[in-house]
Amino acid sequence: MKKSISILLALFLTVSFASIASAHVTVQPGSVAAGSYQVFTLRVPTESDTLTTTQVKVEVPDAVDISRFEPKAGWTYEAEKNADGKITSFTWTAADGVGLKGTEFAQFNFQGKVADDATELNWKSHQIMSDGSTVDWIGAADADKPASVTAVTPKVEGDDHGHGTGAAESGEQSDDNNGLALGLGIAGVVLGALALIVALTRRRKA
């Protein structure tokens, strides 16, 4: 009996972990080349069943120069700049009645250039909810609310224009990451169910 309960608990934790892992605010793609121009995608899900996401603010890493934003219906954006005119952060705000509910997510595209000497891009973000509370995605990789991190590979020699990921390719990479998270979650459920069946069968034989 204790063994069966342990297996059920492991199954529950596996499913819960897969759900939580896929609910983080992230910036895609997960890897870019130094010196390249990129179309980045900010993905914002809402975890709460009672609140909606009304705003999301992103702190731009020093090693990225953001130049353009793709408009999104129902949302407006505002960029903050330093004395040199570099965008240091940007905030997307939903129009009244357009916030993201618990079963919804949104994607926001923006374009920028990665510095030649970049080694890693750390995207700290702040998710503002309808009750005024804020979820800060600023922690380390093993934190409950980690910041999204983009790995940076060495600059491609001879590519003076630093061509990077296009919008379509970036979307494909995002979909691949989603598919991987979903696949791992399903695999965990299947393995947990099989383990439960085996445990119950042995118990009956005993």
C-alpha positions in Angstrom: 0.0 0.0 0.0 2.8 2.4 1.0 4.6 1.6 -2.3 1.4 2.4 -4.3 1.0 5.7 -2.5 4.7 6.6 -3.2 4.2 5.8 -6.9 1.1 8.0 -7.1 2.9 10.8 -5.4 5.8 10.6 -7.8 3.4 10.6 -10.7 1.7 13.7 -9.4 5.0 15.5 -8.9 6.1 14.6 -12.4 3.0 16.1 -14.0 3.1 19.2 -11.7 6.8 19.8 -12.6 6.1 19.5 -16.3 3.2 22.0 -16.0 5.3 24.5 -14.0 8.3 24.2 -16.2 6.3 25.2 -19.3 4.7 28.1 -17.5 7.7 30.3 -17.1 8.1 33.7 -18.9 10.8 33.0 -21.5 12.6 34.7 -24.3 13.3 32.6 -27.4 15.5 31.4 -29.2 17.5 29.6 -26.5 20.8 30.1 -28.4 22.1 32.9 -30.7 25.4 33.8 -32.3 27.5 36.7 -31.0 27.3 39.7 -33.4 24.1 38.5 -35.0 20.8 40.2 -35.6 17.9 38.4 -34.1 14.1 38.3 -33.9 13.4 37.4 -30.2 10.1 36.2 -28.9 8.9 36.9 -25.4 6.4 34.2 -24.3 4.1 35.1 -21.4 1.8 32.5 -19.9 -0.5 33.0 -16.9 -0.4 30.5 -14.1 -3.2 31.9 -11.9 -6.7 30.5 -12.2 -8.2 33.7 -10.7 -6.0 36.6 -12.0 -5.0 37.8 -15.4 -1.7 39.2 -16.7 -2.1 42.9 -17.5 1.5 43.9 -18.0 5.0 42.4 -18.5 8.2 44.3 -18.2 11.5 43.0 -19.5 15.0 44.2 -18.6 17.2 44.2 -21.7 20.7 42.6 -21.2 23.6 45.0 -21.7 24.8 42.8 -24.6 21.7 43.4 -26.8 20.7 46.5 -28.7 16.9 46.4 -29.3 15.8 48.3 -32.4 12.2 47.3 -33.3 9.0 45.8 -31.9 6.3 44.0 -33.7 2.9 45.5 -32.9 0.3 43.3 -31.2 -3.4 43.9 -31.2 -4.8 44.8 -27.9 -1.4 45.6 -26.4 0.8 48.7 -26.3 4.5 48.9 -25.5 6.7 51.5 -24.0 10.5 51.5 -24.1 12.9 53.0 -21.5 16.3 54.3 -22.8 19.5 55.4 -21.1 21.4 58.6 -21.8 23.0 57.1 -24.9 19.6 56.2 -26.4 20.0 52.4 -25.8 16.8 50.6 -24.8 17.3 49.3 -21.3 13.8 47.9 -20.7 10.4 47.7 -22.3 6.9 47.1 -21.0 3.8 45.6 -22.8 0.5 46.7 -21.4 -2.9 45.1 -22.2 -5.9 47.2 -23.1 -8.9 47.0 -20.7 -10.4 43.5 -20.8 -7.5 42.0 -22.9 -5.4 40.5 -20.1 -4.2 36.9 -20.2 -6.3 34.4 -18.3 -5.0 31.2 -16.6 -5.4 29.1 -19.7 -3.9 31.7 -22.1 -0.5 32.9 -23.2 0.8 35.6 -25.6 4.0 36.1 -27.7 5.7 39.4 -28.3 8.3 39.7 -31.1 11.2 42.2 -31.0 14.4 42.7 -33.0 17.9 43.4 -31.8 21.6 42.9 -32.3 23.8 40.7 -30.1 27.1 42.2 -29.1 30.3 40.7 -30.6 31.7 39.9 -27.1 28.4 38.6 -25.6 28.6 35.3 -23.8 25.1 35.0 -22.3 21.9 37.0 -22.3 20.0 37.1 -19.0 16.4 38.4 -19.5 14.9 39.5 -16.2 11.2 40.0 -16.4 8.3 41.2 -14.2 4.8 39.9 -14.7 2.1 42.3 -13.4 -1.3 40.8 -12.5 -4.8 42.2 -12.4 -4.7 42.7 -8.6 -1.5 44.7 -8.8 0.8 42.0 -7.6 4.0 41.2 -9.5 5.7 37.9 -10.3 9.5 38.6 -10.7 11.2 36.2 -13.1 14.7 37.2 -12.0 16.2 34.2 -10.2 19.0 31.7 -11.1 18.3 28.7 -13.3 17.4 26.5 -10.3 15.2 29.1 -8.6 11.4 28.9 -8.4 11.1 31.9 -10.7 14.2 31.9 -12.9 15.1 34.5 -15.4 15.1 33.4 -19.0 18.7 32.8 -20.3 19.9 32.8 -23.9 23.2 31.0 -24.6 25.5 32.8 -27.0 27.8 31.0 -29.4 31.0 32.4 -31.0 30.5 34.9 -33.8 30.5 33.4 -37.3 33.7 34.5 -39.0 33.2 36.2 -42.4 29.6 37.1 -41.6 29.9 40.9 -41.5 26.1 41.3 -41.3 25.7 38.9 -38.5 22.6 37.2 -39.9 20.5 35.6 -37.2 17.2 33.8 -36.7 14.3 35.0 -38.8 10.8 35.4 -37.4 9.6 32.1 -38.9 12.6 30.1 -37.7 12.4 31.7 -34.3 8.8 30.6 -34.0 9.8 27.0 -35.1 12.4 26.9 -32.4 9.8 28.1 -29.8 7.4 25.4 -31.0 10.1 22.8 -30.7 10.8 23.8 -27.1 7.1 23.6 -26.3 6.9 20.2 -28.0 9.9 19.0 -25.9 8.3 20.1 -22.6 5.0 18.5 -23.5 6.7 15.3 -24.6 8.6 15.0 -21.4 5.5 15.6 -19.4 3.6 12.9 -21.3 6.5 10.5 -21.0 6.5 11.1 -17.2 2.8 10.3 -17.0 3.1 7.1 -19.0 6.1 5.8 -17.0 4.3 6.7 -13.8 1.2 4.8 -14.9 3.2 1.7 -15.9 5.0 1.7 -12.6 1.7 1.9 -10.8 0.2 -1.0 -12.8 3.3 -3.1 -12.1 3.2 -2.3 -8.3 -0.5 -3.2 -8.0 0.0 -6.4 -10.0 2.8 -7.6 -7.7 0.7 -6.7 -4.6 -2.2 -8.8 -5.8 0.1 -11.8 -6.5 1.6 -11.4 -3.0 
